[in-house]
């Protein structure tokens, strides 16, 4: 009788003891959170950052989100916000990453990592530029909204942070964007040319030359611009375009052709 009386009490005691310390680690996670009980913001952030650096965003991102929620006034909350964006970036969820970085810039305008967030926004736009694949049209024939957005963000970044260590990379990405956008404009200009819409050709070429300096397309664009002006009987405008080509790009094949045209104009 005495054993039967104490048996339920014994089971209850063991159940409580197991629930409180059965894991042996001394740490348990708070309900609905990836942060361990008694863990501070620094400890949780460092643990998540280790997972992040190992490439485990699946494990790291929930912890970063919990840090932001449970320690909103800690400096690690701000860093966790950036790492959430980095995880989204790494997973190629670029629209979500842009939104996360933009929110960081908006609510923490004086944070020292603002240049980093601004550059990542530009990178995220750049990475959304359609890639080339043999089953699809060439990149310059497709929608260029991502390239335009990337160029805008990169230009602003370089102007706002001229001494930042990422400026050389930003300049390189800008050059690629301008080259792609210039090729797109030249593609559209040729489209108008096939339809004898010469004013449309002139408009596209002049816009290309004004908007995308250093794109690498200028010699071809200036040569075509001169030829179109001749078709429109605007000889002086043709001379200006061809002379600019010869002066700026003297060693190109386009310059040699321009010199031939200019020679004929001089003769007659």
NUPA-111436 format. One line per 3 residues: number of its first residue (from 1); their letters; for each residue x, y, z of N, C-alpha, C. Coordinates in pm, whole numbers. Layout:
NUPA-111436
NUM> A> X,Y,Z,X,Y,Z,X,Y,Z ~ ...
END
This chain:
NUPA-111436
1> XXX> 82,-120,0,0,0,0,86,126,0 ~ 196,115,86,279,236,97,347,267,-35 ~ 396,161,-108,461,184,-238,361,240,-339
4> XXX> 241,184,-341,140,234,-434,102,377,-407 ~ 109,417,-281,74,555,-247,176,653,-301 ~ 307,616,-291,413,711,-331,446,706,-481
7> XXX> 399,600,-548,437,586,-689,391,704,-774 ~ 266,755,-765,227,872,-847,310,996,-817 ~ 345,1013,-687,429,1128,-653,567,1117,-716
10> XXX> 620,994,-717,752,972,-777,750,1003,-926 ~ 647,956,-994,636,983,-1139,624,1133,-1166 ~ 549,1203,-1084,532,1348,-1102,664,1421,-1084
13> XXX> 739,1379,-982,869,1441,-957,964,1420,-1074 ~ 970,1298,-1124,1058,1268,-1236,1019,1346,-1362 ~ 890,1363,-1384,844,1437,-1501,887,1582,-1495
16> XXX> 875,1644,-1377,917,1784,-1360,1067,1796,-1379 ~ 1141,1702,-1321,1287,1708,-1332,1331,1694,-1477 ~ 1266,1606,-1552,1301,1586,-1693,1272,1710,-1776
19> XXX> 1159,1772,-1748,1120,1892,-1823,1215,2007,-1797 ~ 1266,2017,-1675,1352,2130,-1640,1495,2111,-1685 ~ 1543,1988,-1687,1686,1972,-1718,1719,1847,-1791
22> XXX> 1624,1785,-1854,1646,1656,-1916,1746,1659,-2029 ~ 1764,1773,-2097,1856,1779,-2210,2000,1775,-2167 ~ 2026,1817,-2045,2162,1817,-1995,2243,1937,-2034
25> XXX> 2191,2024,-2120,2267,2140,-2167,2253,2258,-2075 ~ 2148,2261,-1997,2126,2377,-1910,2060,2491,-1982 ~ 2030,2477,-2115,1968,2584,-2192,1849,2528,-2267
28> XXX> 1743,2604,-2272,1626,2569,-2351,1582,2692,-2429 ~ 1513,2670,-2537,1465,2782,-2618,1332,2831,-2565 ~ 1316,2963,-2562,1188,3018,-2524,1084,2981,-2628
31> XXX> 961,2972,-2586,855,2923,-2673,844,3009,-2799 ~ 844,2946,-2916,828,3016,-3042,950,3095,-3085 ~ 1065,3074,-3023,1184,3152,-3055,1303,3060,-3074
34> XXX> 1395,3103,-3162,1519,3029,-3182,1628,3075,-3086 ~ 1598,3174,-3004,1694,3223,-2906,1684,3139,-2779 ~ 1796,3091,-2732,1796,3006,-2614,1769,3087,-2488
37> XXX> 1701,3024,-2394,1666,3093,-2270,1792,3136,-2197 ~ 1793,3261,-2158,1909,3318,-2090,2016,3371,-2183 ~ 1998,3354,-2315,2095,3402,-2413,2070,3549,-2443
40> XXX> 2177,3630,-2445,2160,3772,-2474,2172,3795,-2625 ~ 2155,3922,-2665,2154,3955,-2807,2288,3922,-2871 ~ 2397,3954,-2803,2529,3927,-2860,2549,3777,-2883
43> XXX> 2518,3698,-2782,2538,3554,-2795,2455,3494,-2908 ~ 2330,3537,-2918,2243,3486,-3024,2294,3529,-3161 ~ 2339,3656,-3170,2388,3706,-3298,2513,3631,-3342
46> XXX> 2605,3611,-3249,2729,3542,-3283,2702,3397,-3324 ~ 2605,3335,-3260,2569,3198,-3297,2508,3194,-3438 ~ 2419,3288,-3466,2357,3294,-3598,2460,3332,-3705
49> XXX> 2551,3423,-3669,2652,3466,-3766,2744,3351,-3804 ~ 2772,3264,-3710,2854,3147,-3740,2784,3058,-3842 ~ 2654,3037,-3823,2578,2960,-3922,2578,3029,-4057
52> XXX> 2560,3161,-4055,2557,3238,-4179,2688,3224,-4256 ~ 2799,3234,-4186,2930,3225,-4252,2958,3085,-4303 ~ 2892,2988,-4246,2903,2851,-4295,2811,2826,-4415
55> XXX> 2732,2927,-4451,2641,2914,-4563,2504,2860,-4526 ~ 2477,2852,-4395,2350,2797,-4347,2252,2909,-4315 ~ 2196,2970,-4420,2097,3075,-4397,1965,3018,-4346
58> XXX> 1939,2893,-4377,1816,2830,-4328,1813,2827,-4176 ~ 1930,2805,-4117,1936,2806,-3971,1959,2944,-3914 ~ 2030,3029,-3987,2068,3159,-3933,1956,3263,-3940
61> XXX> 1883,3267,-4051,1786,3374,-4069,1677,3378,-3961 ~ 1621,3264,-3918,1521,3272,-3810,1576,3331,-3681 ~ 1702,3304,-3652,1763,3360,-3531,1779,3511,-3547
64> XXX> 1823,3555,-3663,1835,3700,-3687,1701,3768,-3671 ~ 1595,3707,-3719,1462,3765,-3707,1418,3771,-3560 ~ 1452,3668,-3483,1416,3668,-3341,1495,3774,-3264
67> XXX> 1619,3795,-3302,1699,3901,-3238,1636,4036,-3263 ~ 1596,4060,-3384,1533,4188,-3417,1403,4208,-3339 ~ 1330,4099,-3319,1203,4110,-3248,1221,4119,-3096
70> XXX> 1310,4040,-3040,1322,4031,-2894,1419,4132,-2834 ~ 1510,4185,-2917,1606,4285,-2868,1605,4407,-2960 ~ 1491,4472,-2977,1479,4578,-3079,1568,4698,-3054
73> XXX> 1611,4721,-2930,1692,4839,-2898,1840,4806,-2886 ~ 1875,4681,-2913,2015,4642,-2910,2082,4676,-3042 ~ 2212,4703,-3037,2284,4729,-3162,2288,4604,-3249
76> XXX> 2267,4489,-3188,2267,4366,-3266,2138,4349,-3346 ~ 2034,4421,-3308,1911,4419,-3386,1936,4478,-3525 ~ 2012,4587,-3530,2044,4650,-3659,2130,4557,-3744
79> XXX> 2230,4495,-3682,2315,4403,-3756,2235,4282,-3804 ~ 2142,4237,-3722,2058,4123,-3761,1973,4159,-3883 ~ 1926,4284,-3889,1847,4328,-4005,1930,4317,-4133
82> XXX> 2054,4359,-4126,2141,4349,-4243,2164,4204,-4284 ~ 2184,4119,-4185,2208,3978,-4215,2085,3911,-4274 ~ 1967,3955,-4234,1844,3903,-4296,1846,3937,-4445
85> XXX> 1880,4063,-4476,1892,4103,-4616,1998,4022,-4688 ~ 2108,3994,-4620,2215,3915,-4682,2169,3773,-4712 ~ 2091,3717,-4621,2037,3582,-4646,1944,3583,-4766
88> XXX> 1859,3684,-4775,1770,3695,-4890,1850,3712,-5018 ~ 1954,3794,-5011,2042,3816,-5126,2108,3684,-5168 ~ 2159,3613,-5070,2227,3486,-5098,2133,3385,-5162
91> XXX> 2007,3388,-5121,1908,3297,-5176,1845,3348,-5305 ~ 1900,3459,-5358,1854,3520,-5483,1711,3571,-5476 ~ 1666,3600,-5354,1536,3666,-5336,1561,3816,-5339
94> XXX> 1597,3868,-5458,1646,4005,-5468,1541,4112,-5436 ~ 1417,4100,-5480,1317,4202,-5441,1300,4210,-5289 ~ 1300,4094,-5223,1287,4094,-5077,1411,4155,-5011
97> XXX> 1528,4124,-5065,1651,4181,-5011,1653,4333,-5025 ~ 1610,4382,-5141,1605,4527,-5163,1513,4592,-5061 ~ 1398,4531,-5037,1305,4586,-4939,1366,4588,-4799
100> XXX> 1436,4482,-4762,1499,4476,-4630,1607,4582,-4615 ~ 1693,4595,-4715,1799,4696,-4709,1741,4838,-4709 ~ 1638,4859,-4788,1575,4992,-4791,1515,5027,-4655
103> XXX> 1454,4931,-4590,1397,4956,-4458,1508,4991,-4359 ~ 1620,4923,-4368,1735,4954,-4282,1781,5098,-4305 ~ 1794,5137,-4430,1839,5273,-4463,1739,5376,-4413
106> XXX> 1613,5345,-4423,1509,5439,-4385,1502,5461,-4234 ~ 1509,5353,-4156,1489,5366,-4011,1619,5388,-3935 ~ 1733,5367,-4001,1862,5387,-3933,1955,5472,-4020
109> XXX> 1915,5594,-4051,1989,5674,-4150,2130,5711,-4110 ~ 2161,5706,-3979,2295,5745,-3934,2384,5625,-3903 ~ 2338,5505,-3930,2416,5386,-3899,2539,5378,-3989
112> XXX> 2647,5328,-3934,2773,5323,-4009,2768,5225,-4126 ~ 2671,5134,-4125,2661,5035,-4233,2566,5079,-4345 ~ 2524,5205,-4344,2437,5255,-4451,2503,5240,-4588
115> XXX> 2632,5274,-4605,2693,5254,-4738,2687,5109,-4784 ~ 2708,5017,-4691,2700,4875,-4726,2560,4841,-4777 ~ 2457,4885,-4705,2319,4856,-4745,2288,4919,-4881
118> XXX> 2335,5042,-4903,2310,5110,-5030,2375,5034,-5146 ~ 2495,4987,-5125,2563,4914,-5231,2494,4782,-5260 ~ 2447,4715,-5154,2378,4588,-5173,2247,4607,-5251
121> XXX> 2181,4719,-5229,2060,4748,-5307,2095,4754,-5455 ~ 2202,4826,-5487,2244,4836,-5627,2282,4699,-5683 ~ 2354,4621,-5605,2392,4487,-5649,2270,4399,-5675
124> XXX> 2171,4411,-5587,2050,4329,-5603,1978,4363,-5733 ~ 1973,4492,-5766,1914,4530,-5895,1997,4474,-6010 ~ 2128,4487,-5999,2217,4440,-6106,2200,4290,-6129
127> XXX> 2187,4215,-6022,2176,4070,-6035,2044,4025,-6094 ~ 1949,4118,-6108,1822,4085,-6171,1822,4111,-6322 ~ 1934,4162,-6374,1944,4182,-6518,1938,4046,-6586
130> XXX> 1853,4029,-6686,1841,3897,-6750,1974,3849,-6804 ~ 2002,3724,-6780,2125,3665,-6831,2108,3617,-6973 ~ 2220,3593,-7039,2216,3543,-7176,2202,3392,-7178
133> XXX> 2116,3342,-7264,2095,3198,-7281,2062,3174,-7425 ~ 2112,3063,-7481,2099,3043,-7625,1955,3030,-7673 ~ 1862,2999,-7582,1722,2984,-7620,1643,3115,-7609
136> XXX> 1707,3221,-7561,1638,3348,-7541,1703,3456,-7627 ~ 1633,3568,-7650,1694,3679,-7725,1816,3732,-7651 ~ 1909,3797,-7721,2025,3858,-7655,1983,3953,-7545
139> XXX> 2071,3973,-7448,2037,4055,-7331,1992,4194,-7370 ~ 2059,4254,-7471,2028,4393,-7506,1893,4406,-7576 ~ 1831,4294,-7614,1700,4301,-7678,1586,4281,-7579
142> XXX> 1619,4260,-7452,1516,4230,-7353,1492,4352,-7264 ~ 1398,4336,-7170,1363,4446,-7080,1485,4491,-7000 ~ 1505,4622,-6994,1624,4678,-6930,1594,4753,-6801
145> XXX> 1478,4730,-6742,1442,4806,-6621,1538,4779,-6506 ~ 1583,4654,-6491,1676,4622,-6383,1810,4693,-6404 ~ 1856,4698,-6528,1982,4766,-6558,1971,4916,-6530
148> XXX> 1857,4975,-6565,1838,5118,-6538,1835,5145,-6388 ~ 1761,5062,-6315,1755,5080,-6169,1892,5062,-6106 ~ 1965,4962,-6153,2099,4939,-6099,2190,5058,-6125
151> XXX> 2184,5112,-6247,2269,5226,-6282,2236,5347,-6196 ~ 2108,5372,-6172,2067,5484,-6088,2125,5468,-5948 ~ 2110,5350,-5890,2158,5326,-5754,2310,5333,-5746
154> XXX> 2378,5281,-5846,2525,5284,-5847,2577,5427,-5859 ~ 2515,5505,-5945,2557,5644,-5960,2538,5721,-5830 ~ 2426,5702,-5764,2400,5769,-5637,2500,5725,-5531
157> XXX> 2532,5597,-5530,2627,5546,-5432,2764,5611,-5450 ~ 2811,5617,-5574,2943,5675,-5601,2947,5823,-5564 ~ 2838,5895,-5592,2833,6037,-5559,2828,6058,-5407
160> XXX> 2750,5977,-5337,2732,5995,-5193,2849,5943,-5112 ~ 2921,5843,-5164,3030,5782,-5087,3153,5766,-5175 ~ 3211,5877,-5221,3322,5869,-5317,3447,5801,-5261
163> XXX> 3461,5797,-5128,3580,5738,-5068,3557,5595,-5019 ~ 3441,5541,-5045,3411,5407,-4998,3495,5304,-5074 ~ 3533,5198,-5006,3617,5095,-5067,3547,5019,-5180
166> XXX> 3414,5030,-5183,3340,4959,-5287,3322,5040,-5415 ~ 3373,5163,-5420,3356,5248,-5538,3416,5186,-5664 ~ 3536,5127,-5659,3588,5065,-5782,3495,4956,-5838
169> XXX> 3439,4875,-5749,3345,4773,-5795,3218,4837,-5850 ~ 3173,4944,-5784,3054,5014,-5832,3079,5072,-5971 ~ 3197,5128,-5994,3230,5183,-6126,3231,5072,-6232
172> XXX> 3282,4957,-6196,3285,4845,-6290,3144,4800,-6327 ~ 3057,4793,-6227,2919,4754,-6254,2847,4861,-6336 ~ 2877,4988,-6308,2818,5097,-6387,2857,5085,-6533
175> XXX> 2983,5056,-6558,3030,5043,-6696,2955,4932,-6769 ~ 2932,4821,-6700,2859,4711,-6761,2713,4750,-6789 ~ 2654,4820,-6693,2516,4865,-6713,2505,4960,-6831
178> XXX> 2597,5055,-6838,2592,5153,-6948,2614,5085,-7082 ~ 2705,4987,-7085,2727,4915,-7210,2601,4841,-7255 ~ 2535,4776,-7162,2413,4703,-7196,2301,4796,-7240
181> XXX> 2284,4907,-7167,2178,5002,-7202,2206,5071,-7335 ~ 2334,5100,-7360,2370,5161,-7488,2343,5064,-7604 ~ 2375,4937,-7584,2348,4838,-7687,2198,4826,-7712
184> XXX> 2119,4838,-7607,1975,4833,-7624,1926,4953,-7706 ~ 1977,5072,-7675,1938,5190,-7752,1978,5177,-7898 ~ 2097,5120,-7921,2142,5102,-8059,2056,4999,-8131
187> XXX> 2014,4898,-8060,1923,4797,-8116,1791,4862,-8158 ~ 1738,4950,-8074,1613,5019,-8107,1634,5113,-8225 ~ 1751,5179,-8228,1781,5269,-8340,1782,5192,-8472
190> XXX> 1839,5073,-8472,1840,4992,-8595,1699,4945,-8632 ~ 1618,4924,-8531,1478,4888,-8556,1408,5001,-8633 ~ 1431,5126,-8590,1374,5240,-8660,1433,5254,-8800
193> XXX> 1561,5223,-8812,1629,5237,-8940,1567,5144,-9045 ~ 1532,5022,-9004,1470,4927,-9097,1337,4978,-9150 ~ 1276,5067,-9074,1145,5121,-9114,1157,5263,-9170
196> XXX> 1282,5303,-9200,1310,5436,-9255,1258,5549,-9166 ~ 1249,5523,-9037,1205,5626,-8942,1330,5699,-8891 ~ 1383,5785,-8976,1515,5843,-8951,1518,5935,-8828
199> XXX> 1409,6007,-8806,1406,6094,-8687,1411,6011,-8559 ~ 1348,5896,-8562,1354,5807,-8448,1496,5755,-8425 ~ 1567,5727,-8534,1706,5683,-8524,1791,5792,-8459
202> XXX> 1775,5916,-8508,1852,6027,-8454,1825,6046,-8305 ~ 1697,6038,-8267,1660,6057,-8127,1725,5952,-8038 ~ 1721,5828,-8080,1779,5719,-8000,1931,5732,-7990
205> XXX> 1994,5764,-8100,2140,5774,-8099,2188,5891,-8014 ~ 2121,6005,-8026,2161,6120,-7945,2138,6091,-7797 ~ 2029,6022,-7766,2005,5984,-7627,2111,5889,-7576
208> XXX> 2151,5795,-7658,2257,5701,-7621,2386,5775,-7589 ~ 2427,5864,-7678,2553,5936,-7661,2552,6027,-7539 ~ 2437,6084,-7508,2427,6175,-7393,2420,6099,-7260
211> XXX> 2354,5984,-7259,2325,5915,-7133,2429,5812,-7093 ~ 2501,5755,-7190,2589,5643,-7158,2731,5664,-7209 ~ 2798,5771,-7161,2937,5794,-7203,3027,5682,-7153
214> XXX> 3121,5643,-7236,3211,5536,-7198,3153,5397,-7214 ~ 3044,5386,-7287,2978,5257,-7303,3049,5166,-7402 ~ 3132,5225,-7489,3199,5146,-7592,3124,5140,-7723
217> XXX> 3002,5193,-7724,2919,5189,-7844,2929,5320,-7923 ~ 2996,5420,-7864,2997,5554,-7924,3048,5558,-8068 ~ 3160,5491,-8105,3205,5501,-8244,3100,5457,-8345
220> XXX> 3038,5344,-8318,2935,5294,-8409,2814,5386,-8412 ~ 2780,5440,-8296,2664,5529,-8289,2690,5660,-8364 ~ 2809,5717,-8347,2842,5842,-8416,2847,5824,-8567
223> XXX> 2899,5711,-8613,2904,5685,-8756,2764,5675,-8814 ~ 2679,5599,-8747,2541,5586,-8796,2468,5719,-8789 ~ 2495,5796,-8686,2430,5927,-8673,2468,6017,-8790
226> XXX> 2597,6019,-8825,2640,6098,-8940,2574,6053,-9068 ~ 2565,5924,-9088,2504,5870,-9210,2355,5905,-9217 ~ 2287,5901,-9105,2144,5933,-9104,2121,6081,-9132
229> XXX> 2208,6166,-9074,2195,6309,-9102,2210,6336,-9252 ~ 2298,6262,-9317,2313,6279,-9462,2186,6238,-9535 ~ 2122,6130,-9488,1996,6089,-9549,1887,6196,-9533
232> XXX> 1899,6273,-9424,1803,6379,-9398,1846,6512,-9462 ~ 1957,6508,-9538,2013,6627,-9602,2055,6733,-9501 ~ 2094,6691,-9384,2146,6783,-9282,2298,6765,-9279
235> XXX> 2363,6826,-9377,2505,6802,-9401,2591,6853,-9287 ~ 2560,6970,-9233,2644,7025,-9127,2636,6939,-9001 ~ 2517,6892,-8970,2503,6804,-8855,2580,6674,-8877
238> XXX> 2580,6625,-9002,2656,6504,-9034,2804,6527,-9015 ~ 2854,6642,-9062,2996,6674,-9044,3033,6677,-8896 ~ 2949,6738,-8814,2978,6747,-8671,2989,6609,-8607
241> XXX> 2896,6520,-8640,2899,6386,-8583,3022,6309,-8629 ~ 3055,6320,-8757,3169,6246,-8811,3301,6303,-8760 ~ 3311,6435,-8750,3433,6495,-8696,3452,6458,-8548
244> XXX> 3344,6452,-8474,3353,6410,-8334,3404,6266,-8324 ~ 3356,6183,-8416,3402,6044,-8418,3552,6036,-8445 ~ 3599,6108,-8543,3741,6105,-8578,3826,6161,-8464
247> XXX> 3778,6266,-8398,3855,6329,-8291,3862,6242,-8166 ~ 3752,6180,-8131,3746,6104,-8005,3793,5959,-8017 ~ 3774,5901,-8136,3807,5759,-8153,3887,5739,-8282
250> XXX> 4004,5803,-8290,4079,5805,-8416,4130,5669,-8463 ~ 4147,5573,-8372,4206,5445,-8409,4104,5337,-8441 ~ 3979,5374,-8453,3875,5275,-8480,3846,5264,-8628
253> XXX> 3788,5151,-8667,3746,5134,-8806,3638,5232,-8845 ~ 3553,5267,-8748,3448,5365,-8775,3507,5501,-8809 ~ 3617,5537,-8743,3681,5667,-8771,3735,5671,-8914
256> XXX> 3791,5560,-8959,3844,5555,-9096,3730,5572,-9197 ~ 3617,5507,-9170,3502,5524,-9260,3450,5667,-9255 ~ 3453,5728,-9138,3409,5867,-9125,3499,5960,-9204
259> XXX> 3629,5933,-9201,3722,6018,-9277,3694,6007,-9427 ~ 3660,5888,-9473,3625,5872,-9614,3501,5953,-9650 ~ 3401,5951,-9567,3279,6027,-9593,3307,6176,-9590
262> XXX> 3386,6219,-9492,3419,6361,-9481,3498,6409,-9604 ~ 3585,6320,-9655,3661,6355,-9773,3569,6377,-9893 ~ 3470,6293,-9909,3374,6309,-10020,3292,6436,-10003
265> XXX> 3256,6469,-9878,3180,6591,-9855,3263,6715,-9889 ~ 3394,6707,-9861,3481,6821,-9890,3497,6844,-10041 ~ 3485,6735,-10116,3503,6746,-10261,3376,6797,-10329
268> X> 3268,6780,-10260,3154,6816,-10337,3036,6870,-10279
END
